C-alpha cells in the first residue's frame, strides 16, 4: 500500500519536544516516526511520520498533538516517491571488496571468486549498496569481531538495504534483527535477504529507537552494529548499553573523522571501552566493548 510522509520543521529544542510527545502518543499506531537535522548551522530539525494513504485525518491528528506554544503546528504531506534510487546508483558502480566480502550487483556475478563471502544487492529503494566508506569499514571490523568472538545473535540498527545484516548472517550463521525507521528500507532488506539466501536468519522490522517490542524479544545482543550518523549514535548510547549483552561488541559508523572523539566520549560515559578505530575515506568505524 502506498504511503504518505507527514513532516514539519522546527528549531532543535522545539522539534525534540514535539517528537517526544508524538512518540508517546502514537506508540500504539505503529507509525514510523523520525527526527533528523536538516540545517546544522541554524539547528533546524525535521520530524516525519510515515502513514498508509488510506488513513484519514492524519494531518489534523498530528497537529493536535503538537505542544502548546510551538512555532510550527502544521504538517506538510507528500507521497513517498516510487523512485528506484538504487537502480540508478548501481549503474556504473564496480564491485566492492572489504576483507573477504564482495558486495556486487547482479550484473557483476562474474566477478565472484572462490572464498569470497558475496553479498548481492539488487535494485531497490533503500539506501546502502556497500560502496560508501562507512559500510566497507563496518564489513572489515565485523569480520574481525565475528572471527574472534563468535557472537550468538546480532542487531543491525539502521539496516538500510541490509548489507551488514546479510554479512553477519552469511559469516556467523546467527539470527540478526535488522531494523530501520523507513518502511521501504525494511521491505528491500527482506528482499535482499531472500536473494542472498539468508532470509531464515534475518528479522527485518520497521522501528524507531529501541521502543519496538522486537528489541526486547530478540535481545540482549552479543553484537550490535549501527551505521547511522554521529549525533543519533551519541543519543542512543544509553539504549545501546541496555541492549548489549555483557562482554558483547558494538560497532559504530556513519561517523566523520572529526566526530570520532565526541562519539567515543559519549560511549565512555556509558562505561564502554574503546577497542579500535578504523579510518576509511574520511569516515571511521569504531569498535567498543562494555
C-alpha positions in Angstrom: 0.0 0.0 0.0 1.3 3.5 -0.9 2.4 5.7 1.9 2.4 9.4 2.7 5.0 11.3 4.7 3.8 14.0 7.1 6.5 16.4 8.1 7.3 19.6 9.8 10.5 21.6 10.6 11.3 23.4 13.8 14.2 24.6 15.9 16.1 21.8 17.7 14.6 22.1 21.2 11.1 22.5 19.9 11.4 19.7 17.4 12.8 17.3 20.1 10.0 18.1 22.5 7.4 17.6 19.7 8.9 14.4 18.7 8.9 13.0 22.2 5.2 13.9 22.6 4.3 12.3 19.2 6.3 9.2 20.0 4.5 8.7 23.3 1.0 9.5 22.0 1.3 7.3 18.8 3.1 4.3 20.4 0.1 2.0 19.6 -0.3 3.2 16.0 3.0 1.7 14.7 3.5 4.7 12.5 7.3 5.1 11.8 8.5 8.4 13.2 11.9 10.0 12.6 13.7 13.2 13.5 16.9 14.5 11.9 18.8 17.7 11.4 18.3 19.4 8.1 20.2 22.6 8.8 23.2 22.3 11.1 24.0 26.0 11.1 20.5 27.1 12.1 19.9 24.0 14.2 16.7 23.1 12.4 15.3 19.6 12.7 12.6 17.8 10.6 10.1 15.4 12.1 8.4 12.8 9.8 5.6 10.3 10.2 5.0 7.6 7.6 1.4 6.6 7.3 -0.6 4.5 4.8 -2.6 6.7 2.4 -5.8 5.0 3.5 -5.7 6.6 6.9 -8.0 9.6 7.3 -7.5 12.8 9.3 -3.8 12.2 10.0 -2.6 15.8 9.5 -5.2 17.1 11.9 -4.4 14.5 14.5 -0.7 15.2 14.3 -1.2 18.9 14.5 -3.4 18.5 17.6 -0.6 16.6 19.4 2.0 19.4 18.8 2.6 21.0 22.2 1.2 24.4 23.0 3.4 27.4 22.2 5.2 25.6 19.3 6.1 27.9 16.4 5.1 25.4 13.8 2.0 23.2 14.1 1.1 22.3 10.5 2.4 19.1 9.0 3.1 19.2 5.2 2.3 16.0 3.4 3.9 14.3 0.4 3.7 10.9 -1.3 6.6 8.6 -0.6 8.1 8.6 -4.1 8.3 5.3 -6.0 11.8 6.1 -7.4 14.3 3.3 -7.9 17.3 5.1 -6.5 19.5 2.0 -6.1 19.0 1.0 -9.7 20.3 4.4 -10.7 23.2 4.2 -8.2 24.2 0.8 -9.4 24.7 2.0 -12.9 28.5 2.1 -13.5 29.4 1.0 -9.9 32.1 -1.6 -9.6 32.0 -4.4 -7.0 33.4 -3.5 -3.6 35.9 -5.7 -1.7 36.2 -5.4 2.1 38.2 -8.2 3.6 36.6 -11.5 2.5 33.4 -9.7 1.4 32.5 -8.8 -2.1 29.4 -6.5 -2.5 28.1 -6.5 -6.0 25.1 -6.1 -8.2 23.5 -9.0 -10.3 25.4 -7.6 -13.3 28.7 -8.4 -11.7 28.2 -12.0 -10.6 31.1 -13.0 -12.8 33.5 -11.1 -10.5 33.0 -13.5 -7.7 36.0 -15.6 -6.6 36.3 -18.9 -4.7 36.5 -18.0 -1.0 34.5 -14.7 -1.3 31.6 -14.0 1.0 29.4 -12.4 -1.6 26.6 -10.0 -0.9 24.3 -9.3 -3.9 22.3 -6.1 -3.6 19.6 -6.0 -6.2 17.8 -2.9 -7.4 15.6 -1.5 -4.7 14.6 1.7 -2.9 16.7 1.6 0.3 20.0 3.3 0.9 23.1 1.3 1.1 24.9 -0.6 -1.7 28.2 -1.2 0.2 30.1 1.4 -1.9 30.2 4.0 0.9 33.3 4.1 3.1 31.3 3.6 6.2 29.8 0.3 5.0 33.1 -1.0 3.8 34.7 -0.1 7.1 32.0 -1.8 9.1 32.4 -5.0 7.0 36.1 -5.1 7.8 35.6 -4.6 11.5 32.7 -7.0 11.7 34.7 -9.7 10.0 37.4 -9.5 12.8 34.8 -9.3 15.6 32.9 -12.4 14.4 36.1 -14.4 13.9 37.4 -13.6 17.4 34.2 -13.5 19.5 31.7 -15.9 17.8 28.5 -14.0 18.7 25.3 -15.9 19.1 22.9 -13.1 18.0 23.2 -9.6 16.5 21.4 -6.3 15.8 21.8 -4.2 12.7 20.3 -0.8 13.7 19.5 1.4 10.7 19.9 -1.5 8.3 19.1 0.3 5.0 19.4 -2.4 2.3 20.7 -4.9 4.9 24.3 -5.2 3.6 25.7 -5.5 7.1 22.9 -7.8 8.4 23.4 -10.1 5.4 27.1 -10.1 6.0 26.6 -11.2 9.6 24.2 -13.9 8.7 26.5 -15.3 6.0 29.6 -15.2 8.1 28.3 -16.2 11.5 25.0 -18.1 10.7 23.3 -16.4 13.6 19.9 -14.6 14.0 20.1 -11.0 13.1 17.5 -8.3 13.9 17.6 -5.7 11.2 15.7 -2.5 11.9 15.2 0.8 10.1 12.9 3.8 10.5 12.0 3.6 6.8 9.3 1.0 5.9 10.6 1.0 2.4 14.1 0.0 3.6 12.8 -2.9 5.6 10.9 -4.2 2.6 14.0 -4.0 0.5 16.1 -5.6 3.3 13.7 -8.5 3.3 14.0 -9.0 -0.4 17.8 -8.7 -0.3 17.9 -11.3 2.5 15.9 -13.7 0.3 18.2 -13.0 -2.7 21.2 -13.8 -0.6 19.8 -17.0 0.9 19.7 -15.8 4.5 16.0 -14.9 5.0 15.7 -17.5 7.7 18.3 -15.7 9.8 17.1 -12.1 9.4 14.1 -10.4 11.0 13.5 -7.1 9.3 11.5 -4.7 11.3 10.4 -1.0 10.9 11.2 0.6 14.2 12.4 4.0 15.6 14.8 3.9 18.5 14.6 1.0 20.9 10.9 1.2 21.8 9.6 -1.6 19.4 9.0 -4.9 21.2 11.2 -6.7 18.7 14.3 -5.4 20.6 13.2 -6.9 24.0 12.2 -10.1 22.3 15.5 -10.6 20.5 17.9 -9.0 22.9 20.2 -8.6 24.6 22.6 -8.9 21.7 26.2 -10.2 21.6 26.9 -7.8 18.7 25.3 -4.6 17.7 26.3 -2.7 14.5 24.8 0.8 13.7 25.9 2.6 10.6 23.8 5.8 11.1 25.2 9.3 11.9 27.2 10.6 14.8 24.6 12.6 16.7 21.9 10.0 16.7 24.5 7.4 17.8 25.5 9.6 20.7 21.9 10.0 21.8 21.4 6.2 21.6 24.4 5.4 23.9 22.3 4.6 27.0 20.0 2.3 25.0 23.0 0.6 23.4 24.3 -0.1 26.8 21.0 -1.6 27.9 20.7 -3.9 24.9 24.3 -5.1 24.6 25.0 -8.4 26.4 27.8 -8.4 28.9 31.1 -8.8 27.0 29.4 -8.0 23.7 30.8 -5.8 21.0 29.4 -2.6 19.5 30.5 -1.4 16.0 29.5 2.2 15.1 29.9 4.0 11.8 28.4 6.9 9.8 30.9 9.0 11.7 33.4 11.5 10.3 37.0 11.6 11.4 36.3 14.9 13.1 33.4 13.4 15.1 35.2 10.3 16.4 36.3 11.7 19.7 32.9 13.0 20.6 31.3 9.7 19.9 33.9 7.7 21.9 33.4 10.1 24.8 29.6 9.6 24.7 30.0 5.9 25.0 32.7 6.1 27.6 30.1 7.8 29.7 28.1 4.5 29.5 31.2 2.5 30.5 32.1 1.4 27.0 35.7 0.6 26.4 37.3 1.7 23.1 38.9 -1.2 21.2 39.8 0.1 17.8 39.0 2.8 15.3 39.3 2.0 11.6 39.7 5.0 9.3 38.5 4.9 5.7 37.8 7.6 3.1 37.4 10.3 5.8 35.0 8.1 7.9 35.6 5.9 10.8 34.2 2.6 12.1 34.5 2.3 15.9 34.7 -0.9 17.8 33.6 -0.7 21.5 33.0 -3.2 24.3 31.3 -3.0 27.6 
